[in-house]
Every structure is written in structure tokens, then in C-alpha cells.
Amino acid sequence: MINIYLYIIISALLLGSFYNVVGLRIPKGESIVTPRSHCTNCKTKLTGLDLVPVLSYVFLKGRCRHCQKSVSPIYPLFELLTAMLFVLAPLMMGWTYELIVAWTFISLLIIIVISDLHYMIIPNKILLFFLGLFIIERIFIPFQTIPDHLIGMAVGFLIPFLVAVISKGGMGGGDVKLFAVLGFVLGWELVILTFFLSSLIGMIAALIGMLLGKVKRGVPFPFAPSIALAALITYFKGEQILHWYFSLLF
């Protein structure tokens, strides 16, 4: 069993490195295949020695081996985060077919957070690609019936869409479409819970950011990290949260 988790960690670290590339290049309309990874400062093509997930960053002390320009800690952070979440998934839900959906779900969230943090964009290409994967997965690994998933998708779209219209741009179009995809995966009840939790998390993050001087009132800031955290909580613990909530009411 230890060997299995070690394999998952190594694979997820490599995937996390790839997700960094996807999240940084797709919003700019660039290929994820070419050109090869290179230093954004000196443009030198990176070799395998420079691209070992996490370890290269540690041993090179967070700098380019060629020009000594500082490398963003975002790269190793999301490599580690991907590995942690990939290992957490089977520990939380066991070794079931749903684990395939869980890893796909985590992959989507990692990529859109990277993209939103850098560009405040959630690209349609990424959402459409993962929606296609989720449709295929839910056909063979259903959480509910397909009509229920479609209802979840509609609810996931309509609630943030109405908020965006009423608030006149208080929520971005990418966030609205992301909730639609989340609704397809989670179903209508859990996507409503995700929306509520993401709003709460986002509000707390905004307040902390304002106290630290990182967020200014009236200035947009990335909301995808709040959505992603809420979606993960809901995906793994949503049913228990709903059960607890309704037990308080009745």
C-alpha cells in the first residue's frame, strides 16, 4: 500500500508541474506542447535538472540556474498541493471508481486556480475540456441520474448568473461557467452548498486581504481559489454537512 501512495505522489507531482503549464499558457492562447519550458527572464530552455517537481526549486534555491532570477513559489506550491490532494482523495473516499472523478475534479480546480491567480481568467477551453471528461465519467460512474446532473448544471449556472446580473458584474463570467461545470459533477443540492461556502470563504479572504492591504474595496480579486476550496469541501464532506444542517432544523 505504501508503494501505491508513493506512486500517486510522484505521478501527482508530475501532473502538478504540467498543470502549471496549462494554467499559465492556455489563457494566453499558447500551446502547452511548444515551445519547451524556458526561463521567463533569460529565455533559456530548461532541462530535466531544472524541472524536477519541488526538488529543483529547493536545490536551486528558488532561482533560475542560468540567470539567477527568482522563480515564483507558485510552481512548487501547486505541485505539492496536487500531490497532497491526490493522496487525500483515496483516504477520504476509499478505493472506488468515484476516485477517477475525484482526481479529475482536483485537476480542474488546480488549473483554474493557477489561471485565475495569474490572469483573473478562467478559460472556456479548460472548462469545456473538463466538462467533456465529466460527462463521460458520469455516464459510467453516476453520482445521480444524468437528468439530475443536468439539473445540477442548470442550477449551478443560474444562481451565479443571477448574482452577476443583479450585482452588475460582481461575479465574472468565468466563475458563472465554472459553477455550471461544478453543478454537473455535484448535483443541484451540493452546488448550492458550494456557492454558499465559496461566498463565505471569499468574504473572509477579502476581509483579511483588506486588513493586510492586499485587497482594495471595489477592486476585483481572484475568486476561483474560494470556489475551489468550497468545491473540495463540498465534494468530500457535502452530504455530511447537509445532514448536519437539516438535523438542526428538524
N, C-alpha and C positions, 0 to 999 in steps of 0.2 A: 504493500500500500504506500509506503514511503516513496518507492520508486515512481509510482504513478503520480503522486503530488509533485515530485521533483520534475518529472516530465512536463506537467502542467505549468509549473513555474517558469521553466526555461522557454516553453512554447509561448506563454503569455508575455514574457519579457520581449521576445522577438516580435510578437504581434503588436505590443505596445509601441515598439520602435517604428513599425510600419504604420500604425495609426497616427503617429506624429506626422509622418509624411503625408498621409491622406488629409488630415485635418488642416495642414498648412498649405498644401498645394491645390486641392480641389477648389477652395473659394477663389483662388486667383486664376482659375481656368488652366492650370498647368497639368502636365502628365505626371502620374505617380510612378512612371517607369523611367522616363528620361527627362532631364539629364540625371546622371548619377548624383547621389548625395554629395554636397560640397559645402565648404565654409561660406556662410553668407557675407563674410567680410573680405577674405582674400581670394575666394572663389576656387580654392584648391580642392580637387576631388578627394573625397575621404576614402580611406582604405578600411579593411576589416578591423585593423587595430584601433581605428577611430570610432568604430560603430558597434562595439560590443555593448549591449544594453547595460546601463548603470555603471558597469565597471570602467568603461572608457572615461566616463565623466569623472569618476573618483580618482583614477590613476593619473589622468591628465589635469587634475585639479580644476576642472570646470573651464578649461581654456582650449582653444584650437592648438593642435600640436605644431602648426606651421607659423601662424601669425600671433599667437598668444592672446587673441581676442577672447573675451569672456563668452562662454556658451550659456544660453538660458537654462536655468534649472528645471524649466518646464519639461524638457526632454526626459531626463531620468525620473522625474516625479510621475509622469504619466506611464512610463514603462513599469515602475513599481506598483502604481495604482492598478494597472491592468492585471498584473500578476496576483496582487492581493485579492482582487475581486473574482478572478477566475478560480482561485483556490477556495475562496469563501463560498462560492456557489454550491459545490457538492456538499460542503459541510452544513449548509443551511437546508438543502432540499433533498440530499441523498443522490444516489446514482440512478436517476430516472431519465427517460427520454426528454423530459422537460429541461434537462440540463443543456441540451443543444440550443433551445430557445433562450435560456438564461445567458449563455455565453454570447449569443448573437445580440441580445439586448444590451449587455455590458459593452460590447464592441461599438454599437451605435452611440451609446451615451458618452463613451470616452472620446470618440471622434468629434461629435458635435460640441462637446465642451472645449476641446482644443481649438476648434474653428471659431467658436463664439468668443473665447478669451482673446484671441489674436485679432479677429476682424469684426466681431459682433455680427457675424453672418452664420446662418445655418443653411448650407447649400441644398437646393432641391435635389441635385443629383444623389447626394448621400441619402436623403430621406426616401427617395423613390427606389434606390437600390435595396435598402434595408426593408422597405415595405414589401417588395417582391419576395425577399427571403422569408419574411414573417408569414406571408400568405401561403407559401409552400410549406413552411414548418407547421402552421396551424391546421393545414389540411390533414397532415399526418400525425400531428401532436396537438390535438384540440384541447383548449382550456375550457371552452364552451362550444356551442354550435357556431357554425360560420355566420349565420344571421346575427347572433349575439355579438360576435366580433365586429361585424359591420355596424351594428348599433353603437357599439363602443367607439368605433372610429368616428361616427357622426356626432356623438356627444362630445368626444374629445376635440373635435373641430369647432362645434357650435359655441361651447362655453367660452373659450378664449377669444373666439371671433367676436362674440357679442361684447366682451370686455374691451377688446381693441376698438370696436366701433364706438361704444359709449365713452371710453376714455380718450377717443380721438388720437390713437397712436401710442397708448400706454403700454401696449404689447405688440411686439414685432410680428410680421407675417411668418417668419421662420419658426417662431415659438408656437404660433397657431397650428401650422402644419405638423410640427413635431408632436403636439398633443394629439392630433388625429392619428398618427402612427402609433403612439403610446396607447391610445384608446383601442386600436385594433388588437394589440397584444394583450392588454389587461382586461378589456371589457368595460362597460359603462360605469359600474359601481367603483371600480378601482381607479379609473381615470379621473373621476370626480374627486376622489380622495387625493390623488396625485396633484391635481390642480390646487386643492386647498392647502396641502402641505407645502407645495412649491411657493405659493403666495406667502405663507407664513415664514418659510426659510428665507425667501427673497427679502421680505420686510426686515427680518433680523439682520441679514447680511448688509442691507442698505444702511440701517441704523449704525451698525458697527463701522461700516465704511465712512460714514459721515463723521463719526466721533474721531476716527483716525485721519480724517482729512483726505481720504482716498476717493470718496464719492461726494458729488455736489448735487444739491437739490435741483430737480428739473433736468439733470443731465443723464441720459440713458447709460446703463451699465449692463454687462453680460448677465442674462437671466438663465441661460442654459445650465450653469452649474447648480442652481437652485432646483431647476426642473429635474436634472439628472439625479441629484441626491434624493429628492422626493420620490422619483420613479423607482429607484432601487429599494427604498424603504417600503414602498407600496408593493412592489413585486414580491419581495421576500416575506413581508410581515403584514401586508394589507388586510388579509382576511381576518387575522387575529385582532388588528386594530379596529376593524368594523364590528367584530363580535364584541369586543370590549365596550365600544361606544354604544351599541344598541342595548347591551346589558345594563348600562347606566340609565337608559331611557325607560326601560321596561323592568 
